[in-house]
Each structure stands twice: as C-alpha cells, then as structure tokens.
Amino acid sequence: MTIMMTETATEAKTRFGQILEKSQHEPVVIEKSGRNYAVVISFQEYERMAAIEDAHWAKMAEESRAEGFIGVDESANLIQSLLHAKT
C-alpha cells in the first residue's frame, strides 16, 4: 500500500484548505482518536475509481449472462411472480 499523508481530524479542521490542495496530488488520510477514519481524494481520482468499479461490475454481469444466468427482464418477471404468488 502506498504511504499517504496523514493528518489528525483536529489538524484537518484547522488546515482544511491545505488538505484539499494536497488531495489534488495524493490521498490524505484523516485520523480520529488515533485510527484511520477517512481519506480525502481529488474528484478526478474519485471519478477514476468509480469508472474502474463500473467496468468491473459490467464485466461480472457479462460473464454471468454468458454462463447462462437469467437477464434483467427475466429477473424482474421472476421477482414479480414470487411477490404475487399465493401461499
């Protein structure tokens, strides 16, 4: 894991503008009560990470479909039929 700049929550409150600037170049860990509590990242980095996650789930969905799992419409129909089934 990459070593990141770390600030306490108190320091982060005092130096918030500087933390935001630093986060444009690298993640900044915020500690609270001696534990890692949050990470401040740039919006660009957030978008990059979100795109990676979206691509991962899209690939998983495609693999599932290729393996014969039912699709979105079939899933919705099955759920509806189960919800409206008489017991």
C-alpha positions as semicolon CSV with decimal commas, in nm:
position;residue;x (nm);y (nm);z (nm)
1;M;0,000;0,000;0,000
2;T;0,123;0,347;-0,083
3;I;0,228;0,566;0,207
4;M;-0,013;0,859;0,230
5;M;-0,002;1,190;0,407
6;T;-0,183;1,163;0,741
7;E;-0,350;1,439;0,942
8;T;-0,547;1,429;1,263
9;A;-0,910;1,538;1,250
10;T;-0,817;1,847;1,453
11;E;-0,537;1,939;1,210
12;A;-0,769;1,876;0,917
13;K;-1,023;2,123;1,059
14;T;-0,754;2,385;1,103
15;R;-0,583;2,325;0,767
16;F;-0,880;2,222;0,552
17;G;-0,782;2,433;0,251
18;Q;-0,431;2,287;0,255
19;I;-0,572;1,934;0,286
20;L;-0,790;1,996;-0,020
21;E;-0,490;2,122;-0,216
22;K;-0,275;1,825;-0,111
23;S;-0,554;1,583;-0,207
24;Q;-0,525;1,702;-0,568
25;H;-0,186;1,527;-0,583
26;E;-0,221;1,239;-0,338
27;P;-0,477;1,090;-0,098
28;V;-0,478;1,234;0,254
29;V;-0,569;1,009;0,547
30;I;-0,761;1,170;0,832
31;E;-0,714;1,011;1,174
32;K;-0,963;1,038;1,456
33;S;-0,886;0,906;1,803
34;G;-0,565;0,751;1,669
35;R;-0,739;0,546;1,398
36;N;-0,763;0,594;1,023
37;Y;-1,108;0,746;0,979
38;A;-1,138;0,887;0,626
39;V;-0,944;0,955;0,309
40;V;-0,968;1,279;0,112
41;I;-0,909;1,233;-0,261
42;S;-0,945;1,459;-0,562
43;F;-1,268;1,448;-0,759
44;Q;-1,066;1,329;-1,059
45;E;-0,936;1,033;-0,858
46;Y;-1,289;0,957;-0,733
47;E;-1,418;0,951;-1,093
48;R;-1,131;0,723;-1,198
49;M;-1,207;0,480;-0,915
50;A;-1,581;0,488;-0,990
51;A;-1,512;0,408;-1,358
52;I;-1,298;0,109;-1,257
53;E;-1,575;-0,018;-1,029
54;D;-1,839;0,031;-1,300
55;A;-1,623;-0,159;-1,550
56;H;-1,574;-0,441;-1,300
57;W;-1,948;-0,486;-1,238
58;A;-2,025;-0,461;-1,610
59;K;-1,772;-0,738;-1,675
60;M;-1,922;-0,951;-1,396
61;A;-2,270;-0,904;-1,542
62;E;-2,149;-1,002;-1,889
63;E;-1,976;-1,312;-1,753
64;S;-2,292;-1,411;-1,566
65;R;-2,503;-1,369;-1,878
66;A;-2,253;-1,577;-2,078
67;E;-2,272;-1,852;-1,815
68;G;-2,648;-1,873;-1,860
69;F;-2,782;-1,667;-1,574
70;I;-3,113;-1,504;-1,647
71;G;-3,115;-1,142;-1,761
72;V;-3,268;-0,827;-1,617
73;D;-3,617;-0,871;-1,765
74;E;-3,637;-1,236;-1,664
75;S;-3,519;-1,148;-1,311
76;A;-3,780;-0,874;-1,277
77;N;-4,056;-1,107;-1,400
78;L;-3,948;-1,382;-1,159
79;I;-3,941;-1,140;-0,864
80;Q;-4,286;-1,007;-0,954
81;S;-4,430;-1,356;-0,983
82;L;-4,284;-1,454;-0,645
83;L;-4,414;-1,138;-0,481
84;H;-4,765;-1,201;-0,613
85;A;-4,766;-1,577;-0,554
86;K;-5,044;-1,713;-0,340
87;T;-4,924;-1,903;-0,037
